[in-house]
Amino acid sequence: MLSALSRALVVVLALGPAAAQAQQLDKVTFATNWVAEAEHGGFYQALADGTYRKAGLDVTILPGGPNVNHRLQLLAGKIEFYMSANSLQAFDAAAQNVPTAVVAAMFQKDPQVFLAHPGQGIEKFEDLKKLTLFVSNEGVASYFQWMKRQYGFDEKKVKPYTFNPQPFLADKKSAMQGYVTSEPYAVEKQGGFKPVIFLLADQGFGSYSTLIETRRDLISRKPDVVQRFVNASITGWTNYIYGDNSAANARIKRDNPEMSDELLAYSIAKMKEYGIVDSGDSLKLGIGAMTDARMKGFFDQMVAAGVVKANVDYKKAYTLQFVNKGVGLDLRPKN
């Protein structure tokens, strides 16, 4: 008979390969397009609560910034996943035959808004046509072209937006672009009033936002890695929106020391209020959902607005292979 020590060694040897295999995590880097904030919270959640590790992934989140272009890192093969801002970037990649594709859309609604002063008779979106509009160059080239086509806005009313709210605060007959999760907060703090908010998505602007983009070669060579990253990110976002997000917020503040608890709480509340992450198709298909109909609808909008050329093969911009599987639906609070 084997001694107790011998039996223990047999057990250790038997478990050794399995234990070693369990520790062999796939290393991937996910780069965001801005400094750490609540709008990246689901990814930090999956990192902080171990969801990525449970999926067999050793994930590094690489924050972006004003002078950083991580998308080039993706194309160079130095990172595996990139957080793309909106569907237009995916269409642009398809137009230029860039070998990338979007594999999930973590925001069902683009958070882009216009803010107006209260008490100025601005009650519906079209009322903004009466005002001076502070819009960035990128905004003029994209969603403002849709606003012109769809609602008859006039580019002569536009002044450059420099990501400083002061010109807007000083002129009650103006409106300013922003993200629903951040600029209204800044206006409340600096201007002492709650602005009137118009979310472009609720006016018909059909772009997805906060998309996960990767290279087509990674999709073909390692579809399992892509699927695990997408599933874990969806789980992270579900838990960040509906569960205890304190550990994720701590990681966000570690990567961005200027972030405050108050702004984090505000941003999360706005994401919930406006259905930025979870609304529409995601209510049945799970967070991260995308559909062919939605992609075609937005493509047609952008072609009509002159933003995208009609001959672009927009279907190369994305794949539904990794989404719409109901991941995370069981994690939602039961109403």
Order of alpha helices (4+ residues) and beta strands (2+ residues): alpha-beta-alpha-alpha-beta-alpha-beta-alpha-beta-beta-beta-alpha-alpha-beta-alpha-beta-alpha-beta-beta-alpha-alpha-alpha-alpha-alpha-alpha
